[in-house]
Amino acid sequence: MARRLEDARILMYSHDTFGLGHLRRCRTIAHALVEDYRGLNILIISGATIAGAFDYRARVDFVKIPSVIKLRNGEYTSLASHIDLHETLKMRESSIRHTAETFQPDIFIVDKEPMGLKGEVEDTLAYLKARGTVLVLGLREIMDAPHLLEAEWKKNSVMQKIDQYYDSVWVYGPPDFYDPLIGLDVPASLRRKMDFVGFLQRSVSKGKSSVNARKDNYLLVTTGGGGDGSDLVHDVMNAYEADPMLTQKALVVLGPYMPAAERAKLVQKGEAIPYIEVIEFDNHMEELIAGATGVVAMGGYNTYCEILSFDKPALIVPRVKPREEQLLRAKRASELGLVDMLLPEESADPRIIAEALKRLPFRLPPSKSGSNMHLEGLDHISQTVGRWLDGRGSHLSLVGAE
């Protein structure tokens, strides 16, 4: 039963430069919290170009800041090509600060980038800390290879700043799966603030139905946002072209960030293969995963949580650069028997991926692997938030559920 909170406010920040992962994670947490607490309002600050393509529950809204895109080499550029990056970042920084001043949140949750993109959130963190807002950093269970993360954080004294500003660091995974700060020199004071909340379980949204929902037996091929997913889709299509015994139906979701030329090529290529249907985007991916016989993916954080939540056999072909996050997650999940994994160079061989695709529908689901999957992240977060909001002073009035 939902508890009622009088005018409690949570602000979330999601820098969103490449893909949909950060926004989808924030939205999942926000929806779970407003379901548990009436009178709680949540505002998500997002740089995702398609933040408006998703539906949001009552009392969850978003503020769109100018978009910045991450290039394949890891550098950034403004989405609006006529505005330089420096000006875009200045606009983003002032929008974030202004939103915080106007919204006056009780809790501020920052997703993944401790000081925001290029430090754009630091000013707001200092302001909110001074007025007593609870500051939370949310980290994926795997950030990147330790040497890459350390180089990135050392430049800007990020570790010290996390310790200085944040009250709590939520790790969105269980402690026995992976430690996001492994191999880094983490101060004891920061270690004490880390809370391994567990993976964020997913569910199919009630009432809303995907126009692409199917009742037949299909493999779902998804590359998340799709910005760097065309190789995997080509590999799957090449397998179908090379192996006449591969007759399992497949639904391929290209993703909204796939470059137009790549998308056109893959749509055309897919049309020539009778077992494959290609769609560009679906904002109810949970439903498509729930309906699938098996999932083929690159293994970003959200897709991985969905594979576990809906207990689907999965084949993961991870991205290996510029970040190693997907590779590290796939290796660990494969060690635990939760998924099958191919490296990109193996997936590029049509015979190897064809065999893997044929095996997939007969693979045991993750729940049969003998590993405990710890899908209690949302419950854990909800209890923590409830405890904090209960303690915020006399202006919080808790009454019985309506």
N, C-alpha and C positions, 0 to 999 in steps of 0.2 A: 504494500500500500504506500502511495507517495506521501511523504511528509511535506508540510507547508513551511516555507521560509519566507519571511517578510523582506521583499526587495533585496535579495542576495544577488551579487553580480560577479560573473567570471569573465575575464577578457582572455582571449587566446591569440597567439601570434604564430603564423605559418608562412615562412618566407617564399616557398613555392617557386622555384626557378626552373625546375625540370621535372616533369611528371606530376602525378596527382597524389603521391603518397602522403605528403604532410597534411594537405587539406582533408583528405579522406580520414586520416587518423584523428585529426581535431574534431571533425564532424561526428565520428563514431563516439568519441568521449562525450561531446556536448549532448548528443541525443540521449545517451545513457543517463547523464546527470539530470537533464530536465524531466526525464521520465520518473526518476526517483524523488525529485524535490520540486514541489509546486512553488511558485513564487520566485524561482531562480531564473535569472536571465543571463544568457551567454552571447557574447559578441566575438566573432572570429575575424581577426585581421588577416587578409590573405592576398598574396601576390599572384595567385593562380589565374591565368587568363580565362579559365572556364569555371570560376567559382560559382557563377550564376546558373550553370547547367545542372546543378544538383538541387534536390528539394531539401528544405530545412523544416524541422518541426517547429511548432509554435514556441516562442521564447528563445529560439536560436536564430541569430541573424549574422550577416557578415558585412565587413567593410572592405571594399576592394581598393588596394593601393596599386600604383602604376607597376606594370609587369617588367621584370628583368629576366632575361633568358640565360641559362647556363649553356655554353657551347661544349662540344665534345671534348675539347682540350681542357675543360675545367674553368675557362675564363667566362666573364659575364658581359652582357651587352643589353642595352635598353630594347624592349620590344618595339617601341616607337622609334624607328630608325632616325627620325629627325631631331630627337632629343638626346643629348649626350648622357652617358652613364652617371656622371657626377650630379647633374641636375635631377635626374630621375631619383637617385638615392636621397638627395636633399628633400625632394617632395615626399618620398616614402617616410623618411625620418620624422618630418614635421606632422604628417598625417597620423603616424603611430602615437606621437606625443599628444597631439590634440585629442585623439580618440580617448586616450587614457585619462586626460584631464577632464573631459566631458562625462565619460562613462563612470569614473570613480569606482573601479572594481575592488572587491574584497580579495580576490585571488587573480593572479596573472600567470598564465601557463604559456611558456615559450617552447615551441617544438624544434628540437634538434640543434639549431644554431644558437649557442649560448648568448652571444651579444647581437644576434640578428645578422642579416646579410651585411657584410662590410661594416659591422659595428653599429648598425642603424637603431638598435634597441637599447643601447647602453644608457643613453640620456633618459629614456622612459623608465628603465629599471631604477636608476638613481632617484628619480622623482617619486616613483611608487613606493620605494623602500622607505623614503623619508616620511611618507604619510601612512605607513603601517600595513600596506598591502602584502599578503603572503605571496612570495615569488617562487614559482616552480619551474624547473627545467625538465622537459620530457625528452628522454633519449631512446632511440631504437635500441634493441638488445645488442645490435652490432652496428658500430659506426663506420669503421674502416680498418684497414691494416694498421697496427700500432705505429709503425714508422711514418706512415702518411698522416695519421691524425696528430701525432706528436709534432711533426714539422708545421702543420697548419696552426696548431694551438700555441706553439712556443712563440711564433712571430708576434702574436698579439697578447701574450700573457693571459691566455684564456682560462687556464686552470685556476690561477689566483683570482681572476674576476668572478668565476663561478662561485668560488668559496666566499668571496666578499659580498656578492649580491643575493645569491639564492638561499632560500630557507630549506628547500627540499629538491632532490633530484630523483625523478621517477624513471626507472628503467622498464621499458615495455616488454619484459620477458622474465622468465624465472631464473634464479641465480645459477641453477645447474645446467642451463643451456649455453649461455655465453656471458662474458663480462665486457661491456662496451669499452671500458678503460683498461683492459688487459695490456700489460707491457708498458704502461705509462706510470710516471712517478706521481701518485695521487696523495695529496696531504691527508693525514688521518682525520682532520676536521671535515674534509669533503666526503671521505668514505662514510662517515657517520650520517651524512645527510642522504645517502643513496638508499632508495627503497625499490627493490625488485618486485614490481607489482604483478608480473605475469603477462602472458600474451593477451591481446585485446580480442575477446570473442566477438564473432559477427553473427547477425541473424538476418533473415529475409524481412524487409519492411512490410508491415501489415497494410493491406488495402491497395498499395501501389503495385502495379504489375508491369513487368518488362514487355515491350512489344515484341521482343525477340525470344520470349520464353518458348521452350519446346518440350514436347512430351516423349520424343524418341530417344534413342540411345546414341549419345554424341560425346566426343572429346571436345573440351573447350580449350582453345589456344589463345592465351592472353599475354600481352606484353606491357600491361599497366598503361601508362600514358602513351607509350608507343614511340616516343622521341628517338629511342635507339633500338627499337624492336624489330626492324625490318629483316635483319639477318635470320632471326629465329623463324619468322614466318616463311621466308624463302626456303629455309632448311626443311620445314615441315612439308611445304608444297613439292620440293624436289624429291622427298621420300615417296610421296604419292605418285609422282610421275615415274619414279624408278622401279617401284615395286607393285606389280599388278595384284599381289596378294593382300595389299593394304586396302581394305574396303570399309574400314570403320568410318562412320560419318564424323565430320569435324566442323565445329563452328569457330571461325577465326575472328577475334575482335582486334582491330588494328590499333585503336587508341587515338585520342584527339590530337596528340602532339606529333604524330608521324608526319614527316614532310610530304607535301602534296604529290611530288613526283613519285616518291616511293609508294605512296598509297595507291596512286593510279596504276602503277606497275603490278602491284600485288592483287588489286581487284581484277585486273585483266587476266593475270596468271591463274587466279582462283576460279574464274569463270570456265576455264577449260578443264577443270578437274571435277568430275560428277559428284564426288563424295564431300566436297568442301563448300561451305557457305561463308562468305566474307561480309562482315559488317564493320562500320567505322567506329562506333562508340555506343556504349549503353550505360546510363547512369544508375542502373540497378544490377551491377555486376554480381552482387551476392546471389541473386536469383538464378543467374546463368550458371554460376559455380555449383549451387545447390542441386541443379537439375542435371549436371554432367556426370558421365560415367567415370571420367578421369580428367585431369587438368595438365596442360603443357604450358609452362610459364618460365619467366626469367627469375622469379623468386624474390621480388621486392617484398618489403615487410607486410603490406596489406594483403597481397595475394597469398602469402604464406599463412597469415592468420585465418584467411578464408578457407584454405585447404584443410587446416586443422579443425576449424569450427564445423565445417560440413563433412569432415572425415573422408576426403577424396584421395584416391590413388593419384600421385602426381609425378611428372617428369620435369625436372628443373634444369634449364640451360642458362647458367648465370652470366650476367655481364661481368667482365673482369677488369675494365678500366673506364673512366679515370678512378673510380673507387672499387675496392675489393669486397665491399659489404655483401653483395649478392653471392659472391664466390664463397666467402667464409660461412655464410648462413647455409648455403646448399651443402657444403662439405660436412658441416656439423649435423645437419638434419639427415644427411645420407648415412653418416656414421651411426646415428641413432636408429636407422632403419625406417625413418618417417617418410622419406621420398627416394625416388631414383634420380640420379644426376648424370648429365653429360657435360663435358667441357665444350666450349664453342667449337674447337677444332674437331671434336668427335661428332658433334651435331652437324657439322658441315659435310660429313660423309653420308650420302643418302642411304647407304646400306645399314650403317650403324643406327641412325635415327629411325629408320623404318622398322628395324627389329624392336627398338625400344617402344615405339608407338604400338606395335602389335601386342607387346607384353602388357602394356599399361592397363587395359580393361580388366586383366586377370590378377593385377597386383593387389595384395592385401591393403586395406585402408590404414592410415596412420595409427588409429586406435589399437590395431592388432600388433603394433611393433614392440610392445612391452615397455615403451617409454611413457612416462607420465607427461602429458602435454601442458598442464598448468594453464588452462584458459580462464583465469579468474581476474584478469586485469581490470575489467570495468567494475566488477563488484568491489575490488580492493580500493580503487580510486574513489568510488562513491562513498564508501565508509570513511575514508580519510577526509574527503571534502566535507562530509556531514559533521565530522568531529571538529574540524577547523571552524566551520560556520557556526556551530553551536557555541563556540568559545569566543565569538567576536565581540562580546559586550552586550549591553542591555538593549541595543536597537534591534537585536534579532529576536523575533517572537516566534516560538515554535508552537503551533497548535495542532490538534488532531487532523488526520487526513480528511479531505473533504469527501 
